[in-house]
Amino acid sequence: MKQLEEVRQEIDEIDAQLAKLFEKRMQAANEVAQYKMENDMPVFDPVREKVVIQKSKEQIHDESLKEDYGAWIQKLMDISKKRQRQMMSANTVAYCGIEGAFAHSVTKRLFPDADQKACKSFDEVFEAVCANEAAYGVLPLENSNSGLVGEVMDGLLNYPIYIHQVVDERIEQCLLGTKEATLSDIKWVYSKDQALWQSKDFLDRLHVETIAYPNTALAAQYVAQQNDKTKAAIGSKENASLYGLNILAENIELDSSNTTRFLVISTKENEQLGDYCSLLISVNNTVGSLAKAINVISAFGLDMDCLQSRPRKGHPFEYFFYIQADGKTNRENLEACLQALRPVCLINKWLGSYAIQRKED
């Protein structure tokens, strides 16, 4: 019988061989991904995967090991699919809306050479990034007039992502109508709820009915399709040119400094610390709990410039908080701060460190 050290040495030698074979297999997976990209093929082929796993199990003579080996091959194929998706999505950026939406305009400006993936909802953007269908996602977090976008706050809590960059975008809202329409014709106005709120004073003076739409570009598209001079949309000048609409009024927002803060999200954290950092926390509903958390953050020299609350879904009258703070520190200090927050927080989620590109940049 072999001694334990002999067996361990044998296992080490086998593991070294497996490591080389694993690298070789992943290199082959990269070539498969390249072929699939060139031929517009999907990453996942369920028929092929089933055949590969079955053939692999048939190569095992020990019946007691067949299922375990099949599970191992399945894991290898899952890793391979993940790498293929990463390769195939490395130049893809997801956003919510259609062509002409403000998020689409920001995406084009930040990633002019990227492939753009239009999503129907904010959750779809988060899911595309987490599934490696897109390297980045562009999402609105907050407007200077209409406030937070609650669904995006929920996504920051529920999905394993980091904030990669923040961009402040000046938003100029316009009233868009058909070619024959005048202001006096308009009875119905369609747009994203935030856009309707940002233009509330103007709409009140116009005495119109408002209808919320998923986003400004979809609203403009709908008005163009209806070709009804009593219907108008709130959107950008770009929407007018894209969908053949007339600009009936410009800069109809409440505040001329109307600005939306967009997040660029990723599953990878920035390696270099930026000027700002963010985290999400939730505390016990007891006297002084939030103050304790804030005191911890202050004790580590992090100057908070934003504290926003949001109800926790499924937890009536409980809240979580989005915090933005000065990130001009070192990683050791940040990690110590997060460690110190654990005893006083129910939720303590680090969102990363990043730079902010402000509207005047």
C-alpha positions as CSV (number, residue, x, y, z in Angstrom):
1,M,0.0,0.0,0.0
2,K,1.3,3.5,-0.9
3,Q,2.2,5.9,1.7
4,L,0.0,9.1,2.0
5,E,2.7,11.4,0.8
6,E,3.3,9.2,-2.3
7,V,-0.5,9.4,-3.1
8,R,-0.5,13.1,-2.6
9,Q,2.5,13.6,-4.9
10,E,0.7,11.5,-7.5
11,I,-2.4,13.7,-7.2
12,D,-0.3,16.8,-7.5
13,E,1.2,15.5,-10.8
14,I,-2.3,14.6,-12.1
15,D,-3.6,18.1,-11.1
16,A,-0.6,19.7,-13.0
17,Q,-1.7,17.7,-16.1
18,L,-5.3,18.7,-15.6
19,A,-4.3,22.4,-15.4
20,K,-2.5,22.2,-18.7
21,L,-5.5,20.4,-20.3
22,F,-7.9,23.0,-18.8
23,E,-6.0,25.9,-20.4
24,K,-5.9,24.0,-23.7
25,R,-9.7,23.4,-23.5
26,M,-10.4,27.1,-22.7
27,Q,-8.2,28.1,-25.7
28,A,-10.3,25.9,-27.9
29,A,-13.4,27.5,-26.4
30,N,-12.1,30.9,-27.4
31,E,-11.7,29.7,-31.0
32,V,-15.3,28.4,-30.8
33,A,-16.5,31.8,-29.6
34,Q,-14.6,33.5,-32.5
35,Y,-16.3,31.2,-35.0
36,K,-19.7,31.8,-33.5
37,M,-19.2,35.6,-33.6
38,E,-18.2,35.5,-37.3
39,N,-21.2,33.3,-38.1
40,D,-23.8,34.9,-35.9
41,M,-24.4,31.7,-33.8
42,P,-25.7,31.5,-30.2
43,V,-23.4,30.5,-27.3
44,F,-25.7,27.8,-26.0
45,D,-26.5,24.7,-28.2
46,P,-28.5,22.4,-25.9
47,V,-28.4,19.5,-28.4
48,R,-24.6,19.6,-28.8
49,E,-24.1,20.0,-25.0
50,K,-26.3,16.9,-24.3
51,V,-24.3,14.8,-26.8
52,V,-20.9,15.9,-25.4
53,I,-21.9,15.0,-21.8
54,Q,-23.3,11.6,-22.8
55,K,-20.2,10.8,-24.9
56,S,-18.0,11.8,-22.0
57,K,-19.8,9.6,-19.5
58,E,-19.4,6.6,-21.9
59,Q,-15.6,7.0,-21.7
60,I,-15.7,6.2,-17.9
61,H,-15.5,2.5,-17.2
62,D,-16.2,2.7,-13.4
63,E,-20.0,3.0,-13.3
64,S,-19.9,4.7,-9.9
65,L,-18.0,7.6,-11.4
66,K,-20.1,8.2,-14.6
67,E,-22.6,10.7,-13.1
68,D,-19.9,12.6,-11.2
69,Y,-17.8,12.8,-14.4
70,G,-20.9,14.0,-16.3
71,A,-21.4,16.7,-13.7
72,W,-17.7,17.7,-14.0
73,I,-18.0,18.0,-17.8
74,Q,-21.1,20.1,-17.3
75,K,-19.2,22.5,-15.1
76,L,-16.4,22.8,-17.6
77,M,-19.0,23.6,-20.3
78,D,-20.6,26.2,-18.1
79,I,-17.2,27.9,-17.6
80,S,-16.7,27.7,-21.4
81,K,-20.1,29.3,-22.1
82,K,-19.3,32.1,-19.6
83,R,-16.0,32.8,-21.4
84,Q,-17.7,32.7,-24.8
85,R,-20.3,35.2,-23.6
86,Q,-17.6,37.5,-22.2
87,M,-15.7,37.4,-25.5
88,M,-18.9,37.9,-27.6
89,S,-20.2,40.7,-25.4
90,A,-16.9,42.6,-24.8
91,N,-17.9,45.3,-27.2
92,T,-21.6,45.4,-26.3
93,V,-23.4,47.9,-24.1
94,A,-27.0,47.5,-22.9
95,Y,-29.4,50.4,-22.3
96,C,-33.1,50.7,-21.6
97,G,-35.3,52.0,-24.4
98,I,-35.1,52.3,-28.2
99,E,-33.1,54.5,-30.5
100,G,-33.5,58.1,-29.5
101,A,-34.0,57.4,-25.8
102,F,-31.8,59.6,-23.5
103,A,-30.0,56.4,-22.3
104,H,-29.3,55.5,-26.0
105,S,-27.8,59.0,-26.6
106,V,-25.6,58.7,-23.5
107,T,-24.5,55.1,-24.6
108,K,-23.5,56.4,-28.0
109,R,-21.5,59.2,-26.6
110,L,-19.7,57.1,-24.0
111,F,-19.2,54.0,-26.2
112,P,-19.1,55.3,-29.8
113,D,-17.6,52.1,-31.3
114,A,-19.6,49.6,-29.2
115,D,-22.5,47.4,-30.3
116,Q,-25.7,48.6,-28.5
117,K,-28.2,46.2,-27.0
118,A,-31.6,47.8,-26.5
119,C,-33.6,46.4,-23.5
120,K,-37.3,46.7,-22.7
121,S,-36.8,47.3,-18.9
122,F,-34.2,48.3,-16.4
123,D,-34.1,44.7,-15.1
124,E,-33.3,43.5,-18.6
125,V,-30.2,45.8,-18.6
126,F,-29.1,44.4,-15.2
127,E,-29.7,40.8,-16.4
128,A,-27.8,41.4,-19.7
129,V,-24.7,42.6,-17.8
130,C,-24.9,39.8,-15.2
131,A,-25.4,37.1,-17.9
132,N,-22.3,38.5,-19.8
133,E,-24.5,39.4,-22.7
134,A,-23.2,43.0,-22.4
135,A,-19.9,44.2,-20.9
136,Y,-21.6,47.4,-19.5
137,G,-25.1,48.8,-18.9
138,V,-26.2,52.4,-19.0
139,L,-29.0,53.3,-16.6
140,P,-30.6,56.6,-15.2
141,L,-30.3,56.8,-11.4
142,E,-31.7,60.3,-10.6
143,N,-33.0,63.5,-12.2
144,S,-32.3,66.8,-10.6
145,N,-36.0,67.7,-10.8
146,S,-38.0,64.4,-10.6
147,G,-35.8,62.5,-8.2
148,L,-34.7,58.9,-8.0
149,V,-35.5,56.1,-10.5
150,G,-36.8,53.6,-8.0
151,E,-36.5,50.5,-10.2
152,V,-32.8,51.2,-10.8
153,M,-32.3,51.6,-7.0
154,D,-33.9,48.1,-6.6
155,G,-31.6,46.7,-9.2
156,L,-28.5,48.0,-7.5
157,L,-29.6,46.1,-4.4
158,N,-30.7,42.9,-6.1
159,Y,-28.0,42.3,-8.8
160,P,-24.3,41.6,-8.3
161,I,-22.9,44.6,-10.1
162,Y,-20.6,47.6,-9.5
163,I,-20.8,51.2,-10.6
164,H,-18.1,51.7,-13.2
165,Q,-18.7,55.3,-14.1
166,V,-21.2,58.1,-13.5
167,V,-22.3,60.7,-16.0
168,D,-24.4,63.8,-15.5
169,E,-26.4,64.5,-18.7
170,R,-28.2,67.8,-19.4
171,I,-31.8,67.0,-20.4
172,E,-33.7,69.3,-22.7
173,Q,-37.3,68.3,-23.1
174,C,-39.3,69.2,-26.1
175,L,-43.0,68.8,-27.0
176,L,-43.2,66.8,-30.3
177,G,-46.3,66.6,-32.5
178,T,-47.3,65.6,-36.0
179,K,-46.5,67.7,-39.0
180,E,-50.0,69.3,-39.0
181,A,-50.2,69.9,-35.3
182,T,-50.1,73.2,-33.4
183,L,-50.0,73.7,-29.6
184,S,-53.7,74.5,-29.6
185,D,-54.5,71.1,-31.1
186,I,-52.8,69.0,-28.4
187,K,-55.1,67.2,-26.0
188,W,-53.0,64.1,-25.0
189,V,-49.3,64.1,-24.1
190,Y,-47.3,60.8,-23.8
191,S,-43.9,60.3,-22.2
192,K,-41.9,58.7,-19.4
193,D,-43.3,59.6,-16.0
194,Q,-40.2,61.5,-15.0
195,A,-40.3,63.5,-18.2
196,L,-44.0,64.4,-17.6
197,W,-43.1,65.5,-14.1
198,Q,-40.1,67.6,-15.3
199,S,-42.5,69.4,-17.7
200,K,-45.4,69.7,-15.2
201,D,-45.8,73.5,-15.2
202,F,-45.8,73.7,-19.0
203,L,-48.4,70.9,-19.3
204,D,-50.6,72.5,-16.7
205,R,-50.7,75.7,-18.7
206,L,-51.5,73.7,-21.8
207,H,-54.5,72.0,-20.0
208,V,-53.8,68.5,-21.5
209,E,-54.2,64.9,-20.3
210,T,-50.9,63.1,-19.6
211,I,-50.2,59.4,-20.1
212,A,-47.1,57.7,-18.9
213,Y,-45.0,55.6,-21.3
214,P,-42.0,53.3,-20.7
215,N,-39.6,55.9,-22.2
216,T,-39.5,59.1,-24.2
217,A,-38.4,57.5,-27.5
218,L,-41.3,55.0,-27.4
219,A,-43.7,57.8,-26.7
220,A,-42.4,59.7,-29.8
221,Q,-42.6,56.5,-31.9
222,Y,-46.2,56.0,-30.8
223,V,-47.3,59.6,-31.6
224,A,-45.6,59.2,-35.1
225,Q,-47.5,55.9,-35.7
226,Q,-50.8,57.4,-34.6
227,N,-50.4,60.5,-36.8
228,D,-53.1,62.2,-34.7
229,K,-52.6,66.0,-34.3
230,T,-54.3,65.9,-30.9
231,K,-51.5,63.7,-29.6
232,A,-47.9,64.8,-28.7
233,A,-44.9,63.3,-26.9
234,I,-42.2,64.8,-24.7
235,G,-38.7,63.9,-25.8
236,S,-35.5,65.1,-27.3
237,K,-34.8,66.9,-30.5
238,E,-33.2,63.7,-31.7
239,N,-36.6,62.0,-31.3
240,A,-38.2,64.5,-33.6
241,S,-35.7,63.8,-36.4
242,L,-35.8,60.1,-35.9
243,Y,-39.6,59.8,-36.0
244,G,-40.6,62.6,-38.4
245,L,-42.2,64.8,-35.8
246,N,-42.3,68.6,-35.4
247,I,-40.9,70.4,-32.4
248,L,-43.9,72.3,-31.0
249,A,-42.0,73.7,-28.0
250,E,-38.5,73.6,-26.7
251,N,-37.0,73.5,-23.2
252,I,-40.3,72.9,-21.5
253,E,-38.7,71.4,-18.4
254,L,-39.3,73.1,-15.0
255,D,-35.6,74.0,-14.5
256,S,-33.1,75.0,-17.2
257,S,-30.5,73.0,-15.3
258,N,-32.5,69.8,-15.6
259,T,-29.9,67.0,-15.4
260,T,-30.1,63.2,-15.2
261,R,-27.4,61.2,-13.6
262,F,-26.6,58.0,-15.5
263,L,-24.7,55.0,-14.2
264,V,-22.5,52.7,-16.2
265,I,-22.7,49.3,-14.5
266,S,-20.4,46.3,-14.8
267,T,-19.9,43.0,-13.0
268,K,-16.2,44.0,-12.6
269,E,-15.1,46.5,-10.0
270,N,-12.8,49.3,-11.0
271,E,-9.2,48.5,-10.0
272,Q,-8.3,52.1,-9.5
273,L,-10.1,54.2,-6.9
274,G,-12.0,57.1,-8.3
275,D,-13.0,60.4,-6.7
276,Y,-16.3,58.9,-5.4
277,C,-17.6,55.7,-4.0
278,S,-21.1,54.3,-3.2
279,L,-22.7,51.6,-1.0
280,L,-26.1,50.5,0.0
281,I,-27.0,49.9,3.6
282,S,-30.1,48.9,5.6
283,V,-30.3,49.1,9.4
284,N,-32.5,47.9,12.2
285,N,-35.6,50.0,12.8
286,T,-34.4,51.1,16.2
287,V,-33.5,54.5,17.7
288,G,-30.1,55.7,16.5
289,S,-29.4,52.8,14.1
290,L,-28.9,55.0,11.0
291,A,-26.9,57.5,13.0
292,K,-24.5,54.8,14.1
293,A,-23.9,53.8,10.5
294,I,-23.3,57.4,9.4
295,N,-20.9,57.9,12.4
296,V,-18.9,54.9,11.3
297,I,-18.6,56.3,7.7
298,S,-17.6,59.6,9.1
299,A,-15.0,58.1,11.5
300,F,-13.1,56.7,8.5
301,G,-13.0,60.1,6.9
302,L,-15.5,59.5,4.1
303,D,-17.4,62.7,3.4
304,M,-21.0,61.8,2.4
305,D,-22.6,64.0,-0.2
306,C,-25.7,61.9,-0.9
307,L,-28.0,59.8,1.2
308,Q,-31.2,58.5,-0.5
309,S,-33.8,56.1,0.9
310,R,-35.9,53.5,-0.9
311,P,-38.5,51.1,0.5
312,R,-37.4,47.4,0.6
313,K,-39.7,45.3,-1.5
314,G,-41.3,42.5,0.6
315,H,-40.4,44.3,3.8
316,P,-43.2,46.8,4.6
317,F,-42.1,50.1,6.0
318,E,-38.4,49.1,6.0
319,Y,-35.9,51.0,3.9
320,F,-32.5,50.7,2.4
321,F,-30.2,53.7,1.8
322,Y,-28.0,54.7,-1.2
323,I,-24.9,56.5,0.0
324,Q,-22.4,58.4,-2.2
325,A,-19.2,59.6,-0.5
326,D,-15.8,61.1,-1.3
327,G,-13.6,58.3,-2.6
328,K,-10.3,60.1,-2.2
329,T,-8.8,57.5,0.2
330,N,-7.1,54.2,0.0
331,R,-8.5,50.7,-0.4
332,E,-7.4,49.6,3.1
333,N,-9.4,52.5,4.6
334,L,-12.5,51.5,2.6
335,E,-12.2,47.9,3.6
336,A,-11.8,48.8,7.2
337,C,-14.9,51.0,7.0
338,L,-17.0,48.2,5.4
339,Q,-15.8,45.8,8.1
340,A,-16.8,48.3,10.8
341,L,-20.3,48.7,9.3
342,R,-21.2,45.0,9.4
343,P,-22.2,45.0,13.1
344,V,-24.6,47.9,12.7
345,C,-26.1,47.1,9.2
346,L,-28.6,44.4,8.1
347,I,-27.4,45.1,4.5
348,N,-24.0,46.4,3.6
349,K,-23.3,46.3,-0.1
350,W,-20.3,47.9,-1.7
351,L,-21.0,49.4,-5.2
352,G,-17.5,50.4,-6.0
353,S,-15.4,53.5,-6.6
354,Y,-15.7,55.6,-9.8
355,A,-15.3,59.0,-11.5
356,I,-18.2,61.4,-12.2
357,Q,-18.3,63.2,-15.5
358,R,-20.3,66.3,-14.8
359,K,-22.5,68.2,-17.2
360,E,-20.0,71.1,-17.5
361,D,-17.1,68.7,-18.5
